[in-house]
Amino acid sequence: MTINEKQDELIEEFSMFDEWMDKYENIIDYGKSLKGLSDSDKNEDNIVRGCQSNVWLTAKVEDGKLIFDADSDAIITKGIIGLLLEIFSGQTPQDIATTNLYALEKIGLKEHLSPNRANGLVSMVQKIKMTALAYRAKQNQEK
Amino acid sequence: MSTPLNISEIRKEFPILEEKVNGKPLVYFDNAASSQKPLSVINTISNYYLKEHANIHRGVHSLSQKATSRYEEVRDKLAHWIGAESKEIIFTRGTTEAINLFASTYGSDNLKEGDEIIISTLEHHSNMVPWHMWCKKTGAKLRIIPINDKGELELDEYVKLLNDRTKIVSVAHISNTLGTVNDVKFIIDKAHEFGAVVLLDGAQALPHIKVDVKELDVDFYASSAHKMYGPTGIGFLYGKAEILEKMTPYHGGGEMIKSVSLEESTYADLPFKFEAGTPSIADTIAFGAAIDFLAKYGIENIAAHEKMLHDYATEELKKMDGIRLIGTADNKAGVVSFLIGDIHHYDLGVILDQLGIAVRTGHHCTQPLMHRFQISGTVRASFAIYNTKEEVDVFIAGVKRAVKMLS
């Protein structure tokens, strides 16, 4: 599935919820089911610091695809991380670097990506993009 | 405690309280960050720009003269409000700028290597970072008053920190995170025994208690208008005239000079020596309207109302499983900081926001204090004149709902 197909699927999933509470319960479920990171991976190298909640992100390449794993100390942030991994993890560096993220805005979670929220998510998306750019450059060199 | 205040009438003076947030009626419990503004303050700003605006202090024309007198009337009003002389009031952008002004001028004039500055564990970053900067520049050392588990300053330890090298003691009057009202009279008197100068960070105090700088005998007092129903971007530094006279200016520019030649300048008298450039005139005049607002309802009445809300909210929170109150000082202002179980403060804040309830979450610009309690942050509810017991009920129900969702 492409990144945009994944985004559209999530938008479809969240469109079933009329109530904010159902929407947030779904996000919390995403947070609870995300396996997260081991304590040793929650280190200074992997941290994306927010003012209030922190995010940790790791990346590796398997078969030319970027695999992300991530965690947060706050469950709602962790749930939104779950959505972002659903969208980006397992895609090629080229696709990650060149595809726009629109799903969170459509789902009505735009405020979680505003700098004021200070949850590290804006920086996490940036880090995903930067990681993809770095791996793309590396792949191009190897060609 | 009953109150002579008619809160439902007072609420009508705050149009923003009619707003809906996320489809729910707004419950605004983030007053320690910034209070809402009554119509009298809002109208003062718009009337000023509609009918009265001109630059102050220099113009000979009528508008300028009128704006100047209205601006200076606020200085007089504020001086009277805190028991100071008008020339001892320096207008600043807020508490942060006031503390930086003091640190930059008094600090650079007087601090040298080996001197000591005393602050406390519960300071806001704005009364911590300037001292880190000036210690680095001058070689002075920072000494810290510890706190006990209730969030009260350990005054025995404070007394032990004082010595002949102590030049400045700079502490909060009221803690923004914990609500602790510090025994500032004791702190001031002890510091003076060693010849140290005392600054109080009064950002959280002036909206809630009557402050008399002469009675306290405090040397410097910093505060902001926006937490006391006034506009943002305006605050002040009070300083004893005899100390201010000797201090070098902070910013150079227009309005603060006596005369300027190509080579050098001489400076104006107090308070203008410290007020370079065109100030925020409309906001300053509206600050006057905010003081009128406080005077109209009486600071003691406001404090009693806030205490009632604080006590009620505290009692209701205490009934909840896993509640941990952060800051349980014997003498507290209307601030309740708490955590529940292992729920992250951010998550609780997000759910309360969905319910239209505005609280503050995070470290509240007091990271060393968070380290002291070994937490990353708290949820903080803080009260003002327009808040009601019914809103506390909505808040408590909201917290219960959030806990259910997040557990």
Boltz contact constraints between the chains, C-beta under 6 A:
constraints:
  - contact:
      token1: [A, 20]
      token2: [B, 354]
      max_distance: 6.0
  - contact:
      token1: [A, 52]
      token2: [B, 346]
      max_distance: 6.0
  - contact:
      token1: [A, 52]
      token2: [B, 362]
      max_distance: 6.0
  - contact:
      token1: [A, 53]
      token2: [B, 346]
      max_distance: 6.0
  - contact:
      token1: [A, 73]
      token2: [B, 344]
      max_distance: 6.0
  - contact:
      token1: [A, 74]
      token2: [B, 344]
      max_distance: 6.0
  - contact:
      token1: [A, 74]
      token2: [B, 346]
      max_distance: 6.0
  - contact:
      token1: [A, 74]
      token2: [B, 347]
      max_distance: 6.0
  - contact:
      token1: [A, 75]
      token2: [B, 347]
      max_distance: 6.0
  - contact:
      token1: [A, 76]
      token2: [B, 347]
      max_distance: 6.0
  - contact:
      token1: [A, 76]
      token2: [B, 350]
      max_distance: 6.0
